[in-house]
Amino acid sequence: MSMANVEIFRTNISSRESADWIVGKLSARFPKLKFNVDLHDHEKVLRMEGELYWKDEVQRLTKSLGFVCEEIN
């Protein structure tokens, strides 16, 4: 069994409605990836699971939709 590749981003997503909306947009554009937003984390973490090749595109799309999206190292 292989481990999933995970990338996390710091965001300014502040509501469940915004989180659901951005996850829907990202999931539609990147159907092979899994996304979720942790609104309880102080950095409002957007979690991406799957092929990390797409992380720059995910970050670019999230920013184009009006949200902060910074990779956490």
C-alpha positions as CSV (number, residue, x, y, z in Angstrom):
1,M,0.0,0.0,0.0
2,S,1.5,3.4,-1.0
3,M,1.2,6.6,1.0
4,A,-0.9,9.4,-0.4
5,N,0.9,12.5,-1.5
6,V,-0.4,15.5,0.5
7,E,0.2,19.2,0.2
8,I,-1.1,21.9,2.5
9,F,-1.7,25.6,1.9
10,R,-2.4,28.5,4.3
11,T,-5.5,30.3,3.1
12,N,-8.0,33.0,4.2
13,I,-11.1,30.9,3.6
14,S,-13.3,31.8,6.6
15,S,-16.7,30.3,6.1
16,R,-18.1,26.8,5.4
17,E,-19.9,28.2,2.3
18,S,-16.6,29.5,0.9
19,A,-14.8,26.3,1.8
20,D,-17.5,24.2,0.1
21,W,-17.4,26.5,-3.0
22,I,-13.7,26.4,-3.4
23,V,-13.5,22.6,-2.8
24,G,-16.2,22.2,-5.5
25,K,-14.3,24.4,-8.0
26,L,-11.0,22.6,-7.3
27,S,-12.6,19.1,-7.5
28,A,-14.3,20.0,-10.8
29,R,-11.0,21.2,-12.3
30,F,-8.9,18.4,-10.7
31,P,-11.2,15.3,-10.4
32,K,-8.4,12.9,-9.5
33,L,-7.3,15.0,-6.4
34,K,-9.1,15.2,-3.0
35,F,-9.5,18.5,-1.2
36,N,-10.7,19.8,2.1
37,V,-10.4,22.9,4.2
38,D,-9.8,22.9,8.0
39,L,-11.7,26.0,9.2
40,H,-10.8,25.2,12.8
41,D,-7.0,25.5,12.1
42,H,-5.7,29.1,12.6
43,E,-4.2,29.0,9.1
44,K,-7.5,27.8,7.5
45,V,-5.5,25.0,5.8
46,L,-6.5,23.8,2.4
47,R,-5.4,20.2,2.1
48,M,-4.7,18.6,-1.3
49,E,-4.3,14.8,-1.7
50,G,-3.1,13.1,-4.8
51,E,-0.5,13.9,-7.6
52,L,1.5,16.8,-6.3
53,Y,2.4,17.8,-9.9
54,W,-0.7,19.9,-9.8
55,K,0.1,21.9,-6.7
56,D,1.1,25.1,-8.6
57,E,-2.1,25.0,-10.7
58,V,-4.2,24.4,-7.6
59,Q,-2.5,27.4,-5.9
60,R,-3.0,29.6,-9.0
61,L,-6.7,28.7,-9.4
62,T,-7.4,29.3,-5.7
63,K,-5.7,32.7,-5.9
64,S,-7.6,33.6,-9.1
65,L,-10.8,32.9,-7.2
66,G,-9.9,35.6,-4.7
67,F,-8.3,33.6,-1.8
68,V,-4.9,33.7,-0.3
69,C,-3.1,30.4,-0.9
70,E,0.4,29.9,0.3
71,E,2.3,26.7,0.4
72,I,3.2,25.6,4.0
73,N,6.6,23.9,4.1
